[in-house]
Amino acid sequence: MKYDLLQHDFLEALDKSLGIVTPACKAVGINPRTFYDWMKKYPKFKEAVDIIRESQGDFVENNLLKLIRGGNPSATIFYCKTKLKDRGYRE
């Protein structure tokens, strides 16, 4: 299989796994070490991975905000402690 095609397949699998590396590696049959080697060697591959990871963060943050809108106190406290430290929300 051509190297570029395998990287493309991996990126699709990474997107489907919401940026989690191990299941994406298993889906395309590569060792996680290969993934980390590609990250070092191919800047455009790393850029694509970074974009997928950013979308993963957006997905998680969106779900957290849904919980907050629903009145979930634990989600609200977590958000305050992690995002509003500059306003005095700390342990």
Backbone as JSON Lines, residues from 0, in Angstrom:
{"i":0,"aa":"M","n":[0.85,-1.18,0.0],"ca":[0.0,0.0,0.0],"c":[0.89,1.24,0.0]}
{"i":1,"aa":"K","n":[0.49,2.23,-0.79],"ca":[1.25,3.46,-0.88],"c":[1.22,4.2,0.47]}
{"i":2,"aa":"Y","n":[2.36,4.77,0.85],"ca":[2.49,5.44,2.13],"c":[1.49,6.58,2.31]}
{"i":3,"aa":"D","n":[1.35,7.44,1.3],"ca":[0.43,8.57,1.41],"c":[-1.01,8.1,1.59]}
{"i":4,"aa":"L","n":[-1.38,7.04,0.92],"ca":[-2.73,6.49,1.05],"c":[-2.97,5.96,2.47]}
{"i":5,"aa":"L","n":[-1.98,5.32,3.04],"ca":[-2.1,4.81,4.41],"c":[-2.24,5.97,5.4]}
{"i":6,"aa":"Q","n":[-1.5,7.04,5.19],"ca":[-1.64,8.21,6.05],"c":[-3.04,8.8,5.92]}
{"i":7,"aa":"H","n":[-3.54,8.88,4.7],"ca":[-4.9,9.39,4.47],"c":[-5.93,8.52,5.19]}
{"i":8,"aa":"D","n":[-5.79,7.21,5.05],"ca":[-6.71,6.29,5.74],"c":[-6.63,6.46,7.25]}
{"i":9,"aa":"F","n":[-5.4,6.65,7.74],"ca":[-5.23,6.86,9.17],"c":[-5.95,8.13,9.62]}
{"i":10,"aa":"L","n":[-5.79,9.21,8.87],"ca":[-6.43,10.47,9.25],"c":[-7.95,10.34,9.28]}
{"i":11,"aa":"E","n":[-8.5,9.59,8.35],"ca":[-9.95,9.33,8.38],"c":[-10.33,8.54,9.63]}
{"i":12,"aa":"A","n":[-9.53,7.54,9.96],"ca":[-9.8,6.73,11.16],"c":[-9.64,7.57,12.42]}
{"i":13,"aa":"L","n":[-8.66,8.47,12.43],"ca":[-8.44,9.34,13.59],"c":[-9.63,10.27,13.78]}
{"i":14,"aa":"D","n":[-10.16,10.79,12.68],"ca":[-11.33,11.66,12.76],"c":[-12.53,10.89,13.31]}
{"i":15,"aa":"K","n":[-12.72,9.66,12.86],"ca":[-13.84,8.83,13.33],"c":[-13.69,8.48,14.81]}
{"i":16,"aa":"S","n":[-12.44,8.36,15.27],"ca":[-12.2,8.02,16.68],"c":[-12.12,9.27,17.56]}
{"i":17,"aa":"L","n":[-12.5,10.42,16.99],"ca":[-12.46,11.7,17.7],"c":[-11.06,12.05,18.21]}
{"i":18,"aa":"G","n":[-10.06,11.7,17.43],"ca":[-8.69,12.08,17.75],"c":[-7.95,11.13,18.67]}
{"i":19,"aa":"I","n":[-8.53,9.98,18.96],"ca":[-7.87,9.02,19.84],"c":[-7.02,8.09,18.98]}
{"i":20,"aa":"V","n":[-5.72,8.07,19.26],"ca":[-4.73,7.45,18.39],"c":[-4.84,5.92,18.32]}
{"i":21,"aa":"T","n":[-4.94,5.24,19.45],"ca":[-4.88,3.78,19.46],"c":[-5.95,3.13,18.59]}
{"i":22,"aa":"P","n":[-7.23,3.51,18.71],"ca":[-8.21,2.88,17.82],"c":[-7.98,3.21,16.35]}
{"i":23,"aa":"A","n":[-7.48,4.4,16.07],"ca":[-7.2,4.77,14.68],"c":[-6.07,3.91,14.12]}
{"i":24,"aa":"C","n":[-5.04,3.68,14.93],"ca":[-3.94,2.8,14.51],"c":[-4.44,1.39,14.23]}
{"i":25,"aa":"K","n":[-5.27,0.88,15.13],"ca":[-5.81,-0.47,14.96],"c":[-6.67,-0.56,13.7]}
{"i":26,"aa":"A","n":[-7.42,0.5,13.41],"ca":[-8.32,0.49,12.25],"c":[-7.56,0.36,10.93]}
{"i":27,"aa":"V","n":[-6.34,0.92,10.88],"ca":[-5.58,0.85,9.62],"c":[-4.41,-0.11,9.7]}
{"i":28,"aa":"G","n":[-4.21,-0.74,10.86],"ca":[-3.18,-1.75,11.0],"c":[-1.76,-1.23,11.11]}
{"i":29,"aa":"I","n":[-1.6,-0.11,11.82],"ca":[-0.24,0.39,12.05],"c":[0.05,0.4,13.54]}
{"i":30,"aa":"N","n":[1.32,0.4,13.86],"ca":[1.79,0.51,15.23],"c":[1.73,1.98,15.65]}
{"i":31,"aa":"P","n":[1.35,2.29,16.88],"ca":[1.34,3.68,17.3],"c":[2.69,4.38,17.09]}
{"i":32,"aa":"R","n":[3.78,3.63,17.18],"ca":[5.1,4.22,16.94],"c":[5.18,4.82,15.53]}
{"i":33,"aa":"T","n":[4.53,4.17,14.56],"ca":[4.5,4.68,13.19],"c":[3.81,6.04,13.16]}
{"i":34,"aa":"F","n":[2.71,6.15,13.88],"ca":[2.01,7.43,13.97],"c":[2.94,8.52,14.47]}
{"i":35,"aa":"Y","n":[3.64,8.27,15.56],"ca":[4.52,9.29,16.14],"c":[5.7,9.6,15.22]}
{"i":36,"aa":"D","n":[6.17,8.61,14.5],"ca":[7.22,8.85,13.5],"c":[6.7,9.77,12.4]}
{"i":37,"aa":"W","n":[5.49,9.52,11.92],"ca":[4.89,10.37,10.89],"c":[4.73,11.81,11.4]}
{"i":38,"aa":"M","n":[4.35,11.94,12.67],"ca":[4.18,13.28,13.25],"c":[5.48,14.07,13.19]}
{"i":39,"aa":"K","n":[6.59,13.41,13.42],"ca":[7.9,14.08,13.39],"c":[8.38,14.34,11.97]}
{"i":40,"aa":"K","n":[8.09,13.42,11.08],"ca":[8.67,13.46,9.74],"c":[7.87,14.27,8.72]}
{"i":41,"aa":"Y","n":[6.56,14.34,8.87],"ca":[5.71,14.95,7.85],"c":[4.9,16.11,8.44]}
{"i":42,"aa":"P","n":[5.35,17.34,8.21],"ca":[4.65,18.51,8.78],"c":[3.19,18.62,8.36]}
{"i":43,"aa":"K","n":[2.87,18.29,7.12],"ca":[1.47,18.39,6.68],"c":[0.6,17.34,7.37]}
{"i":44,"aa":"F","n":[1.17,16.18,7.64],"ca":[0.45,15.15,8.38],"c":[0.18,15.64,9.8]}
{"i":45,"aa":"K","n":[1.19,16.21,10.44],"ca":[1.03,16.75,11.8],"c":[-0.02,17.84,11.82]}
{"i":46,"aa":"E","n":[-0.02,18.69,10.82],"ca":[-1.01,19.76,10.73],"c":[-2.42,19.19,10.65]}
{"i":47,"aa":"A","n":[-2.6,18.14,9.84],"ca":[-3.91,17.49,9.72],"c":[-4.34,16.87,11.05]}
{"i":48,"aa":"V","n":[-3.39,16.25,11.74],"ca":[-3.69,15.66,13.06],"c":[-4.09,16.76,14.04]}
{"i":49,"aa":"D","n":[-3.39,17.87,14.03],"ca":[-3.71,18.99,14.92],"c":[-5.13,19.51,14.68]}
{"i":50,"aa":"I","n":[-5.53,19.57,13.44],"ca":[-6.89,20.02,13.1],"c":[-7.92,19.04,13.66]}
{"i":51,"aa":"I","n":[-7.65,17.75,13.52],"ca":[-8.56,16.73,14.05],"c":[-8.63,16.83,15.57]}
{"i":52,"aa":"R","n":[-7.5,17.02,16.2],"ca":[-7.49,17.14,17.67],"c":[-8.23,18.39,18.14]}
{"i":53,"aa":"E","n":[-8.13,19.46,17.38],"ca":[-8.87,20.67,17.71],"c":[-10.37,20.41,17.61]}
{"i":54,"aa":"S","n":[-10.8,19.68,16.6],"ca":[-12.22,19.37,16.48],"c":[-12.68,18.45,17.6]}
{"i":55,"aa":"Q","n":[-11.78,17.58,18.08],"ca":[-12.09,16.74,19.23],"c":[-12.36,17.62,20.45]}
{"i":56,"aa":"G","n":[-11.5,18.6,20.65],"ca":[-11.69,19.53,21.77],"c":[-13.0,20.28,21.66]}
{"i":57,"aa":"D","n":[-13.35,20.7,20.44],"ca":[-14.61,21.39,20.22],"c":[-15.79,20.49,20.57]}
{"i":58,"aa":"F","n":[-15.71,19.23,20.16],"ca":[-16.78,18.27,20.45],"c":[-16.97,18.11,21.96]}
{"i":59,"aa":"V","n":[-15.87,17.92,22.67],"ca":[-15.94,17.72,24.12],"c":[-16.46,18.98,24.82]}
{"i":60,"aa":"E","n":[-15.92,20.13,24.41],"ca":[-16.35,21.38,25.03],"c":[-17.83,21.65,24.76]}
{"i":61,"aa":"N","n":[-18.29,21.35,23.57],"ca":[-19.7,21.52,23.24],"c":[-20.58,20.67,24.14]}
{"i":62,"aa":"N","n":[-20.17,19.41,24.36],"ca":[-20.95,18.54,25.23],"c":[-20.92,19.02,26.68]}
{"i":63,"aa":"L","n":[-19.79,19.55,27.11],"ca":[-19.7,20.11,28.46],"c":[-20.65,21.29,28.61]}
{"i":64,"aa":"L","n":[-20.67,22.15,27.6],"ca":[-21.56,23.31,27.67],"c":[-23.03,22.9,27.66]}
{"i":65,"aa":"K","n":[-23.36,21.82,26.96],"ca":[-24.73,21.3,26.99],"c":[-25.11,20.88,28.41]}
{"i":66,"aa":"L","n":[-24.16,20.23,29.1],"ca":[-24.42,19.82,30.48],"c":[-24.62,21.04,31.38]}
{"i":67,"aa":"I","n":[-23.79,22.05,31.17],"ca":[-23.91,23.28,31.97],"c":[-25.26,23.93,31.71]}
{"i":68,"aa":"R","n":[-25.64,24.04,30.44],"ca":[-26.96,24.62,30.11],"c":[-28.09,23.83,30.75]}
{"i":69,"aa":"G","n":[-27.88,22.54,30.92],"ca":[-28.9,21.69,31.54],"c":[-28.9,21.76,33.06]}
{"i":70,"aa":"G","n":[-28.02,22.56,33.61],"ca":[-28.01,22.75,35.05],"c":[-27.15,21.76,35.82]}
{"i":71,"aa":"N","n":[-26.24,21.08,35.16],"ca":[-25.38,20.09,35.83],"c":[-24.33,20.81,36.68]}
{"i":72,"aa":"P","n":[-24.44,20.72,38.01],"ca":[-23.51,21.45,38.87],"c":[-22.06,20.97,38.74]}
{"i":73,"aa":"S","n":[-21.84,19.68,38.57],"ca":[-20.47,19.17,38.44],"c":[-19.79,19.72,37.19]}
{"i":74,"aa":"A","n":[-20.54,19.78,36.1],"ca":[-19.99,20.33,34.86],"c":[-19.68,21.81,35.03]}
{"i":75,"aa":"T","n":[-20.55,22.51,35.71],"ca":[-20.34,23.94,35.94],"c":[-19.1,24.18,36.79]}
{"i":76,"aa":"I","n":[-18.94,23.41,37.84],"ca":[-17.77,23.54,38.72],"c":[-16.5,23.2,37.95]}
{"i":77,"aa":"F","n":[-16.53,22.13,37.18],"ca":[-15.36,21.74,36.39],"c":[-14.97,22.86,35.44]}
{"i":78,"aa":"Y","n":[-15.95,23.42,34.75],"ca":[-15.66,24.5,33.81],"c":[-15.04,25.7,34.54]}
{"i":79,"aa":"C","n":[-15.62,26.06,35.65],"ca":[-15.09,27.2,36.41],"c":[-13.64,26.96,36.84]}
{"i":80,"aa":"K","n":[-13.35,25.77,37.34],"ca":[-12.0,25.46,37.82],"c":[-10.98,25.4,36.69]}
{"i":81,"aa":"T","n":[-11.41,25.05,35.48],"ca":[-10.45,24.9,34.38],"c":[-10.4,26.1,33.46]}
{"i":82,"aa":"K","n":[-11.5,26.8,33.3],"ca":[-11.55,27.91,32.35],"c":[-11.6,29.29,33.0]}
{"i":83,"aa":"L","n":[-11.95,29.35,34.25],"ca":[-12.15,30.66,34.89],"c":[-11.2,30.87,36.06]}
{"i":84,"aa":"K","n":[-10.01,30.3,35.99],"ca":[-9.03,30.47,37.06],"c":[-8.7,31.95,37.27]}
{"i":85,"aa":"D","n":[-8.68,32.72,36.18],"ca":[-8.33,34.13,36.28],"c":[-9.41,34.92,37.03]}
{"i":86,"aa":"R","n":[-10.57,34.33,37.25],"ca":[-11.64,34.96,38.0],"c":[-11.7,34.46,39.44]}
{"i":87,"aa":"G","n":[-10.71,33.65,39.81],"ca":[-10.63,33.2,41.18],"c":[-11.18,31.82,41.46]}
{"i":88,"aa":"Y","n":[-11.6,31.1,40.43],"ca":[-12.12,29.75,40.62],"c":[-10.95,28.78,40.65]}
{"i":89,"aa":"R","n":[-10.56,28.39,41.85],"ca":[-9.45,27.45,42.04],"c":[-9.79,26.51,43.17]}
{"i":90,"aa":"E","n":[-8.97,25.48,43.29],"ca":[-9.13,24.55,44.41],"c":[-8.81,25.26,45.71]}
